[in-house]
Structure formats: C-alpha cells, structure tokens
Amino acid sequence: MNNDVNNMLDNLGKNPLGGLSVNVATLLKFPLVLILFGNVLFAALLFLRSRILADTFESSSIGIIKIIITIYLITTIIGSIIAVLFLLVG
C-alpha cells in the first residue's frame, strides 16, 4: 500500500502518455501560418484585379493605383515572411 502511494506521488508531475506531449503554442502556429498565407493570396489577387482594371479602363489615376497596390503586395509578402520566421523561432 505504501509503495503504491509513493509510486503515484513519483509519477504526479509526469506526462501519462509517455514521451508524447502537445504544446498549445505549437497548435496555434499552424492556423496563424494559414492566415498569413491567405493574406498573401489576397494581396496577389488584388494585384491581378488592379492589372485587369487598368487594362480595361483608361484613367489618369490608374498608374498611381498600380504603384500603391504593388507596394502593398511587396509589403505584405515581406511582412508575412518575417511573421512566419518569428512563428518558427518562437
């Protein structure tokens, strides 16, 4: 009886599944990577839509819009790469 109690107390802080452990932070990284990937896809689709719109209509502000969307696309890609690197390191 005393040996069983000591055995239970020794195993109190250990994982009951053996070496298998699941960390909550690891589980949250995968959806964040998917959200960042979706954000990059959205920026790419926005870029393509602006190109189609620029080819369809003639306007003086189309050049400015193309520059703004190109800057947005580059910023989104670089920001997403940095965010994924921080997720992998952290």
C-alpha positions in Angstrom: 0.0 0.0 0.0 2.8 2.4 1.0 4.7 1.5 -2.2 1.7 2.3 -4.4 1.3 5.8 -2.8 5.0 6.5 -3.3 4.7 5.4 -6.9 1.7 7.6 -7.5 3.5 10.6 -6.0 6.6 10.0 -8.1 4.5 10.0 -11.3 2.4 13.0 -10.3 4.3 15.6 -12.5 5.0 13.3 -15.4 3.1 13.0 -18.7 0.7 10.0 -18.6 1.2 9.5 -22.4 4.9 8.8 -22.1 7.0 10.9 -24.4 4.1 12.4 -26.4 3.3 15.9 -25.4 1.2 18.6 -27.1 2.0 22.3 -26.6 -0.7 24.8 -27.1 1.6 27.3 -28.7 2.5 24.8 -31.3 -1.1 24.2 -32.1 -1.7 27.9 -32.6 1.2 28.4 -35.0 -0.4 26.4 -37.8 -3.6 28.5 -38.1 -1.5 31.7 -38.0 0.6 30.5 -40.9 -2.6 29.7 -42.8 -3.9 33.2 -42.1 -0.6 34.8 -43.3 -0.7 32.6 -46.5 -4.3 33.7 -47.1 -3.3 37.3 -46.7 -0.6 36.9 -49.3 -3.0 35.3 -51.7 -5.5 38.1 -51.1 -2.8 40.7 -51.9 -1.8 38.8 -55.1 -5.5 38.6 -56.2 -5.9 42.3 -55.5 -2.8 43.0 -57.6 -4.2 40.9 -60.5 -7.6 42.6 -60.3 -5.9 46.0 -60.5 -4.0 44.9 -63.6 -7.2 43.8 -65.3 -8.9 47.0 -64.3 -6.0 49.1 -65.6 -6.2 47.2 -69.0 -10.0 47.7 -69.2 -10.4 51.4 -68.4 -8.3 54.4 -69.3 -7.8 56.8 -66.5 -5.0 59.1 -65.2 -5.1 57.6 -61.7 -4.5 54.0 -62.8 -0.8 54.4 -62.6 -0.9 55.6 -59.0 -3.3 52.8 -58.0 -0.9 50.2 -59.6 2.0 51.7 -57.7 0.1 51.6 -54.4 -1.1 48.0 -54.9 2.4 46.9 -55.9 3.9 48.5 -52.7 1.1 46.8 -50.7 1.9 43.4 -52.3 5.6 43.7 -51.6 5.0 44.9 -48.0 2.5 42.0 -47.4 4.9 39.4 -48.7 7.9 40.7 -46.7 5.8 41.1 -43.6 4.4 37.6 -43.9 7.8 36.1 -44.3 9.1 37.9 -41.2 6.0 36.8 -39.3 6.4 33.2 -40.3 10.1 33.4 -39.2 9.1 34.7 -35.8 6.5 32.0 -35.5 9.0 29.3 -36.3 11.6 30.7 -33.9 9.2 31.4 -31.1 
